Amino acid sequence: MKPAIFFDRDGTILMEMGYTAHPSLVQPYRSAPEALRLAKAKDFLLVVVTNQSGIARGRLSEPTLTAIHQRMTEMLRREGAALDAIYYCPHHPDGTVGAYRQACLCRKPGTALGEAAIRDLGIDPARSWAIGDKVSDIRFGLNLGLRVCLVRTGFGMDEEQRLGEIGLAGTPVADDILEAVKLATGVGATSS
């Protein structure tokens, strides 16, 4: 079994844009390719787990989401940062598209997508991490028994302020994905 890093997509790998509804809007953070290359060099599987309620809300279709993920994957691959898998949840209980309007177990902090990745890819949770910019990413990781790190990009700076209030004081926090991956891989980063 291999270690993995479960990355959130928007606000962690990609710049936060609200709903990324078209492939042309895909813009990785400058430090993302280097972070992913470092994690890969340290033998971590690279897994994206992302809530995509824009589908349930009628803001984009699953084929459009596939095209967005293809563009992201290609942009990262050109930088030598190939992902191993992408898992997404299209649901939201307040959605407007009937088939996707539901409470589910795959929407983070639910663990269904993480459990699927663990099975599909042979991941060892005890040696794995979750990195994201929201409390839901941190709870997702903790619910799976992973180590976690919040990044200050995306919604991270606002979410960091909530950690103590919701019983998550002491959660490692990093300025960006690269600093978080350095922490996860033991390459000399410090967190606050």
C-alpha positions as a printed Julia matrix, in Angstrom:
192×3 Matrix{Float64}:
   0.0    0.0     0.0
   1.22   3.48   -0.9
   0.89   6.84    0.79
  -1.18   9.5    -0.95
  -1.93  13.16   -0.67
  -5.61  13.99   -1.16
  -5.75  17.51   -2.58
  -8.73  19.78   -2.79
  -9.0   21.35   -6.25
 -10.25  24.96   -6.11
  -8.33  27.2    -3.75
  -5.6   24.59   -3.32
  -4.31  23.47   -6.75
  -6.37  25.87   -8.86
  -7.03  29.52   -8.13
 -10.39  30.01   -6.42
 -12.89  31.5    -8.89
 -16.23  30.68   -7.33
 -17.59  28.19   -9.83
 -15.02  27.25  -12.46
 -17.59  26.72  -15.22
 -15.4   26.58  -18.33
 -12.03  24.98  -19.17
 -10.61  28.37  -20.16
 -10.88  29.46  -16.51
  -8.49  26.78  -15.24
  -5.5   28.47  -13.62
  -3.2   26.51  -11.31
  -1.42  28.37   -8.55
   2.17  29.1    -9.55
   3.52  26.78   -6.83
   1.17  23.87   -7.64
   3.31  22.04  -10.25
   6.4   22.17   -8.04
   4.39  20.93   -5.06
   2.96  18.02   -7.02
   6.37  17.09   -8.46
   7.83  17.07   -4.95
   5.05  14.83   -3.63
   5.5   12.46   -6.57
   9.28  12.39   -6.04
   8.62  11.3    -2.45
   6.44   8.42   -3.75
   3.04   9.84   -2.82
   0.06   9.17   -5.03
  -1.6   12.44   -6.07
  -5.37  12.33   -5.69
  -7.78  15.23   -6.19
 -11.05  15.03   -4.25
 -13.39  17.92   -5.0
 -16.94  19.0    -4.21
 -18.53  20.28   -7.41
 -21.96  21.5    -6.35
 -22.08  23.69   -9.46
 -23.45  20.6   -11.22
 -26.32  20.26   -8.73
 -26.91  24.02   -8.97
 -27.12  23.93  -12.79
 -24.0   26.07  -13.31
 -22.12  23.42  -15.29
 -22.65  19.94  -16.68
 -20.67  16.79  -16.02
 -19.22  16.88  -19.57
 -18.02  20.44  -18.9
 -16.49  19.29  -15.61
 -14.72  16.49  -17.49
 -13.31  19.07  -19.93
 -12.17  21.25  -17.0
 -10.41  18.28  -15.42
  -8.81  17.34  -18.75
  -7.43  20.86  -19.12
  -6.15  20.91  -15.53
  -4.56  17.48  -15.96
  -2.89  18.48  -19.22
  -1.59  21.79  -17.83
  -0.09  20.01  -14.83
   1.3   17.14  -16.92
   3.12  19.64  -19.15
   4.8   20.88  -15.97
   5.83  17.32  -15.02
   3.11  17.04  -12.37
   0.85  14.15  -13.37
  -2.12  13.38  -11.13
  -2.99   9.78  -10.3
  -6.76  10.23   -9.95
  -9.59  12.76   -9.65
 -12.77  12.06   -7.68
 -15.66  14.53   -7.51
 -19.03  14.92   -5.87
 -21.7   16.57   -8.08
 -24.37  16.69   -5.35
 -25.79  19.31   -3.04
 -28.92  19.11   -0.88
 -29.98  22.59   -2.08
 -29.34  21.86   -5.75
 -31.78  22.82   -8.5
 -31.05  19.85  -10.78
 -33.22  16.98   -9.52
 -30.83  14.1   -10.11
 -28.09  15.84   -8.13
 -30.2   17.44   -5.38
 -29.4   15.16   -2.48
 -27.51  14.75    0.74
 -24.82  12.17    0.04
 -21.82  10.48    1.57
 -19.42  11.62   -1.16
 -19.62  15.36   -0.45
 -16.7   16.35    1.77
 -16.43  16.07    4.72
 -18.11  12.77    3.85
 -15.61  10.04    3.11
 -17.11   7.97    0.28
 -14.77   9.38   -2.39
 -11.74   8.95   -0.15
 -12.75   5.39    0.66
 -13.13   4.67   -3.06
  -9.66   6.08   -3.77
  -8.15   4.03   -0.95
  -9.68   0.87   -2.45
  -9.01   1.73   -6.09
  -5.39   2.82   -5.66
  -4.21   0.72   -2.7
  -3.62   3.73   -0.44
  -2.32   3.45    3.11
  -4.33   6.02    5.14
  -1.85   5.9     8.05
   0.85   7.4     5.79
  -1.41   9.77    3.85
  -2.47  13.41    4.04
  -5.35  15.69    3.06
  -4.52  19.25    1.98
  -7.16  21.87    1.31
  -8.39  25.4     1.9
 -11.62  24.62    3.76
 -12.64  23.12    7.07
 -14.56  20.47    5.09
 -11.23  19.33    3.57
  -9.7   19.05    7.04
 -12.68  17.13    8.42
 -12.64  14.86    5.36
  -9.02  13.98    6.09
  -9.57  13.48    9.8
 -12.65  11.33    9.11
 -10.44   9.07    6.96
  -7.66   8.91    9.56
  -5.27  11.04    7.51
  -2.9   13.75    8.61
  -4.11  17.16    7.47
  -2.96  20.64    6.52
  -5.01  23.74    5.74
  -3.62  26.12    3.12
  -4.12  29.89    3.33
  -4.89  30.19   -0.4
  -8.48  30.2    -1.65
 -10.77  30.41    1.39
  -8.0   29.28    3.72
  -7.27  32.56    5.49
 -10.92  32.93    6.53
 -11.2   29.25    7.42
  -8.07  29.44    9.55
  -9.84  31.91   11.82
 -12.56  29.31   12.52
 -10.31  26.39   13.5
 -10.19  27.13   17.22
 -13.91  27.88   17.41
 -14.86  24.5    15.98
 -12.47  22.31   17.93
  -9.7   22.1    15.34
  -7.09  24.28   17.04
  -3.62  22.92   16.37
  -4.39  21.96   12.78
  -1.24  22.56   10.71
  -1.6   25.58    8.42
   0.63  26.41    5.44
   0.82  29.47    3.22
   0.26  27.47    0.03
   0.27  24.02   -1.53
   4.05  23.9    -1.8
   4.59  24.64    1.88
   1.92  22.06    2.76
   3.56  19.38    0.61
   6.93  20.14    2.19
   5.33  19.52    5.57
   3.7   16.29    4.38
   6.87  14.96    2.8
   9.21  16.09    5.57
  11.18  18.44    3.33
  11.89  21.13    5.9
   8.68  23.16    5.94
   7.19  24.48    9.12
   3.53  25.15    9.74
   1.83  27.52   12.09
